[in-house]
């Protein structure tokens, strides 16, 4: 492993509250969660990782997702984070419960906070998500556990993440695809729409132009950060000093990520190439039935 590809942890053994919060996603979608952290928890220091070499996650098998998440969490723990937010609905749906017992740091997913916010707002709830998240039924289960009387419809949107990662948000084709994905939900007269992927708020203007004004849009990023704030307070881990600069790492091209993310961050970030822990890398065994 080349030393230039490693982000070395700061030492916070005496002040664990000063350690960073880790956020990871398959690409730039997690920047929607990062922006909420900046807004709601401006004193916190952050480590962001985008697994850009292996996106999109939404068409991966559950076995692949679980391995990817274990690799990323192992690396983040090595970096000394005090908490991890899975800024990825696919990972939250397919791996969160499995890895929570394997790692010592608190790990938060986006699905439960998003589902809870939707139930508080509507009775006819639509979910747009990656195919893997939609197939997992994670949002449907979470919503119906909170209120069995709510109606839920889900649509898998395989093209959205690649279009966003290619910087094609304003492309007319993206609007055409969005109309096609939203049509079955609008036919059901939904009153609430959940962004079931952290990439999707980046399509906000496109989606808002298609759905009626009466439809409430739920961004789970807002609610998972609020949950993180409560957890940090409970654990006595809120940082009260000035934050350190955000660190960005990716598994793919640092230049491509920096160029794509500048439109949402407002500046060009310094991005480092990360080699995930070699001990956990390698071919993913196929699970039965996949």
C-alpha positions as CSV (number, residue, x, y, z in Angstrom):
1,X,0.0,0.0,0.0
2,X,1.5,3.3,-1.1
3,X,1.8,5.8,1.8
4,X,0.6,8.5,-0.5
5,X,-2.7,6.8,-0.8
6,X,-3.4,6.6,3.0
7,X,-5.2,9.2,5.0
8,X,-3.6,9.0,8.4
9,X,-5.7,9.4,11.6
10,X,-5.2,12.2,14.0
11,X,-4.7,11.3,17.6
12,X,-7.8,12.0,19.7
13,X,-7.3,9.5,22.4
14,X,-7.5,12.2,25.1
15,X,-10.3,14.1,23.4
16,X,-12.6,11.6,21.6
17,X,-15.2,14.4,21.0
18,X,-12.7,16.0,18.6
19,X,-12.5,12.9,16.4
20,X,-14.2,13.0,13.0
21,X,-17.5,11.8,11.9
22,X,-17.1,9.3,9.0
23,X,-19.5,9.5,6.0
24,X,-19.5,7.2,3.1
25,X,-21.4,6.7,-0.1
26,X,-20.8,5.1,-3.5
27,X,-20.0,8.6,-5.0
28,X,-21.1,12.2,-4.7
29,X,-24.6,11.4,-3.3
30,X,-23.3,11.5,0.2
31,X,-22.5,15.2,-0.2
32,X,-26.2,15.8,0.5
33,X,-25.6,14.4,4.0
34,X,-22.3,16.3,4.3
35,X,-24.1,19.6,3.5
36,X,-26.6,18.8,6.3
37,X,-23.8,18.1,8.7
38,X,-22.3,21.5,7.9
39,X,-25.7,23.1,8.5
40,X,-26.8,21.3,11.6
41,X,-23.4,20.4,13.3
42,X,-21.0,23.1,12.1
43,X,-18.5,22.3,14.8
44,X,-17.9,18.7,13.8
45,X,-14.9,17.5,11.8
46,X,-15.7,15.1,9.0
47,X,-14.0,12.3,6.9
48,X,-15.9,11.7,3.6
49,X,-15.3,8.6,1.5
50,X,-16.8,7.9,-1.9
51,X,-16.4,4.4,-3.3
52,X,-16.3,5.7,-6.8
53,X,-14.4,2.8,-8.3
54,X,-17.3,0.5,-7.6
55,X,-20.4,2.6,-8.2
56,X,-23.3,2.3,-8.7
57,X,-24.1,0.2,-5.6
58,X,-27.8,-0.1,-6.6
59,X,-27.2,-2.9,-9.1
60,X,-24.8,-4.9,-6.8
61,X,-25.7,-8.1,-5.0
62,X,-26.3,-8.1,-1.2
63,X,-23.1,-10.1,-0.8
64,X,-21.0,-7.5,-2.7
65,X,-22.6,-4.6,-0.7
66,X,-21.8,-6.2,2.6
67,X,-18.2,-6.8,1.7
68,X,-17.8,-3.2,0.4
69,X,-19.3,-1.8,3.6
70,X,-17.0,-4.0,5.8
71,X,-14.0,-2.8,3.9
72,X,-15.0,0.9,4.2
73,X,-15.8,0.6,7.9
74,X,-12.6,-1.2,8.7
75,X,-10.7,1.7,7.0
76,X,-12.7,4.4,8.8
77,X,-12.2,2.8,12.2
78,X,-8.4,2.8,11.4
79,X,-8.7,6.5,10.8
80,X,-10.1,7.1,14.3
81,X,-13.7,8.2,13.5
82,X,-16.1,8.5,16.5
83,X,-19.2,7.7,14.5
84,X,-20.1,6.6,10.9
85,X,-23.1,7.7,8.9
86,X,-24.0,5.4,6.0
87,X,-24.9,8.1,3.5
88,X,-26.1,5.4,1.2
89,X,-29.6,3.9,1.2
90,X,-28.4,0.7,-0.5
91,X,-25.8,0.0,2.2
92,X,-28.3,1.0,4.9
93,X,-30.9,-1.5,3.5
94,X,-28.6,-4.4,3.0
95,X,-25.7,-4.2,5.4
96,X,-26.5,-1.9,8.4
97,X,-27.8,-4.6,10.8
98,X,-25.1,-7.0,9.9
99,X,-22.2,-4.6,10.6
100,X,-23.5,-2.8,13.7
101,X,-22.4,-5.7,15.9
102,X,-19.0,-6.0,14.2
103,X,-17.7,-2.5,14.8
104,X,-17.3,-0.5,18.1
105,X,-18.3,2.9,16.7
106,X,-22.0,4.0,16.4
107,X,-23.2,3.5,12.9
108,X,-26.3,5.3,11.6
109,X,-28.3,4.5,8.4
110,X,-30.6,6.8,6.5
111,X,-33.7,4.6,6.1
112,X,-35.3,4.7,9.5
113,X,-35.0,8.5,9.9
114,X,-36.4,9.0,6.4
115,X,-39.3,6.6,6.9
116,X,-40.2,8.3,10.2
117,X,-40.2,11.7,8.6
118,X,-42.4,10.5,5.8
119,X,-45.0,8.9,8.1
120,X,-45.2,12.1,10.0
121,X,-46.1,13.9,6.8
122,X,-48.2,11.7,4.6
123,X,-50.6,8.8,4.1
124,X,-49.8,7.9,0.5
125,X,-46.0,7.6,0.3
126,X,-43.9,7.0,-2.8
127,X,-40.3,5.9,-2.6
128,X,-37.8,6.3,-5.5
129,X,-34.6,4.3,-4.9
130,X,-31.9,2.2,-6.4
131,X,-33.0,-1.2,-7.6
132,X,-31.3,-2.9,-4.7
133,X,-32.9,-0.7,-2.1
134,X,-36.4,-1.1,-3.7
135,X,-35.9,-4.9,-3.9
136,X,-35.0,-5.0,-0.2
137,X,-38.4,-3.5,0.8
138,X,-36.5,-1.7,3.6
139,X,-38.5,1.5,3.3
140,X,-41.9,-0.3,3.0
141,X,-41.1,-2.4,6.1
142,X,-40.0,0.5,8.1
143,X,-43.0,2.7,7.2
144,X,-45.6,-0.1,7.8
145,X,-44.0,-0.9,11.1
146,X,-44.5,2.7,12.2
147,X,-48.1,2.9,10.7
148,X,-49.7,-0.1,9.1
149,X,-52.5,2.1,7.7
150,X,-50.1,4.1,5.4
151,X,-50.0,3.1,1.7
152,X,-46.5,2.7,0.2
153,X,-45.3,2.4,-3.4
154,X,-41.7,1.9,-4.5
155,X,-39.9,2.4,-7.8
156,X,-36.4,1.3,-8.6
157,X,-34.5,4.0,-10.6
158,X,-31.3,2.4,-12.1
159,X,-30.4,5.3,-14.3
160,X,-30.4,8.1,-11.8
161,X,-27.1,7.5,-10.1
162,X,-25.0,7.1,-13.3
163,X,-26.6,10.3,-14.7
164,X,-25.7,12.3,-11.6
165,X,-22.2,10.9,-11.4
166,X,-21.7,11.9,-15.1
167,X,-22.8,15.4,-14.3
168,X,-25.9,15.2,-16.6
169,X,-28.5,16.6,-14.2
170,X,-29.6,19.4,-16.6
171,X,-29.7,17.0,-19.6
172,X,-33.2,16.8,-21.2
173,X,-32.8,13.0,-21.2
174,X,-32.6,13.0,-17.3
175,X,-36.0,14.8,-17.1
176,X,-37.4,12.3,-19.6
177,X,-36.2,9.4,-17.4
178,X,-37.5,11.1,-14.3
179,X,-41.0,11.4,-15.8
180,X,-41.0,7.7,-16.6
181,X,-39.9,6.7,-13.1
182,X,-42.4,9.0,-11.4
183,X,-45.4,8.1,-13.5
184,X,-46.6,5.1,-11.6
185,X,-46.3,6.9,-8.3
186,X,-48.2,9.9,-9.5
187,X,-50.9,7.6,-10.8
188,X,-51.3,6.5,-7.2
189,X,-51.8,10.1,-6.2
190,X,-49.0,10.1,-3.6
191,X,-48.9,12.9,-1.1
192,X,-45.3,12.3,0.0
193,X,-42.1,11.3,-2.0
194,X,-39.0,9.9,-0.3
195,X,-35.6,10.4,-1.8
196,X,-34.6,6.8,-1.3
197,X,-31.0,7.4,-2.4
198,X,-28.7,10.2,-1.2
199,X,-27.9,11.1,-4.8
200,X,-31.5,12.0,-5.5
201,X,-31.8,15.4,-3.7
202,X,-29.2,16.6,-6.3
203,X,-32.1,16.0,-8.8
204,X,-34.4,18.2,-6.7
205,X,-35.2,20.9,-9.3
206,X,-35.9,18.2,-12.0
207,X,-38.2,16.2,-9.7
208,X,-39.9,19.2,-8.3
209,X,-40.8,20.3,-11.8
210,X,-42.6,17.0,-12.4
211,X,-44.5,16.3,-9.1
212,X,-47.4,18.5,-8.0
213,X,-46.7,21.2,-5.5
214,X,-48.9,19.4,-3.0
215,X,-46.5,16.4,-2.8
216,X,-44.1,16.7,0.1
217,X,-40.5,15.7,-0.7
218,X,-38.6,14.0,2.1
219,X,-34.8,14.1,2.2
220,X,-33.5,11.5,4.7
221,X,-30.2,13.4,4.9
222,X,-31.9,16.1,7.0
223,X,-33.2,13.5,9.4
224,X,-30.2,11.2,9.7
225,X,-28.1,14.2,10.7
226,X,-30.6,15.2,13.3
227,X,-30.4,11.7,14.6
228,X,-26.6,11.9,14.7
229,X,-26.8,15.1,16.7
230,X,-29.0,13.4,19.3
231,X,-26.7,10.4,19.4
232,X,-23.6,12.5,19.9
233,X,-25.2,14.4,22.7
234,X,-26.3,11.2,24.4
235,X,-22.8,9.8,24.2
236,X,-21.1,13.0,25.2
237,X,-19.2,13.2,21.9
238,X,-20.3,16.6,20.6
239,X,-17.3,18.7,19.6
240,X,-17.2,22.1,21.2
241,X,-14.1,23.4,19.5
242,X,-13.4,24.6,16.0
243,X,-13.7,21.9,13.4
244,X,-10.8,20.5,11.4
245,X,-11.0,20.8,7.5
246,X,-13.1,18.1,5.9
247,X,-11.0,15.2,4.5
248,X,-12.1,13.6,1.3
249,X,-11.0,10.1,0.0
250,X,-12.2,8.1,-2.9
251,X,-11.4,4.6,-4.3
252,X,-11.5,5.9,-7.9
253,X,-10.3,9.1,-9.6
254,X,-9.7,12.0,-7.1
255,X,-9.7,14.5,-10.0
256,X,-13.1,13.3,-11.3
257,X,-14.7,13.4,-7.8
258,X,-13.3,16.9,-7.1
259,X,-14.5,18.3,-10.5
260,X,-18.0,16.8,-10.0
261,X,-18.4,17.8,-6.4
262,X,-17.4,21.5,-6.7
263,X,-20.9,22.5,-7.9
264,X,-22.4,21.3,-4.6
265,X,-19.6,22.2,-2.2
266,X,-18.9,25.7,-3.7
267,X,-15.2,25.0,-3.9
268,X,-12.8,22.4,-5.3
269,X,-12.0,20.0,-2.5
270,X,-8.6,18.3,-2.0
271,X,-9.3,14.6,-2.6
272,X,-7.0,11.7,-1.9
273,X,-6.9,8.2,-3.4
274,X,-7.6,5.5,-0.8
275,X,-6.6,1.9,-0.9
276,X,-9.0,0.0,1.3
277,X,-7.7,-2.7,3.7
278,X,-6.1,-5.4,1.6
279,X,-7.0,-8.1,4.0
280,X,-10.7,-7.6,3.2
281,X,-10.3,-7.2,-0.5
282,X,-10.6,-9.8,-3.2
283,X,-13.3,-11.7,-5.1
284,X,-16.8,-11.7,-3.6
285,X,-18.2,-15.2,-3.2
286,X,-21.5,-15.6,-4.8
287,X,-24.3,-16.2,-2.4
288,X,-26.9,-18.9,-3.1
289,X,-29.7,-17.6,-5.2
290,X,-27.8,-14.6,-6.5
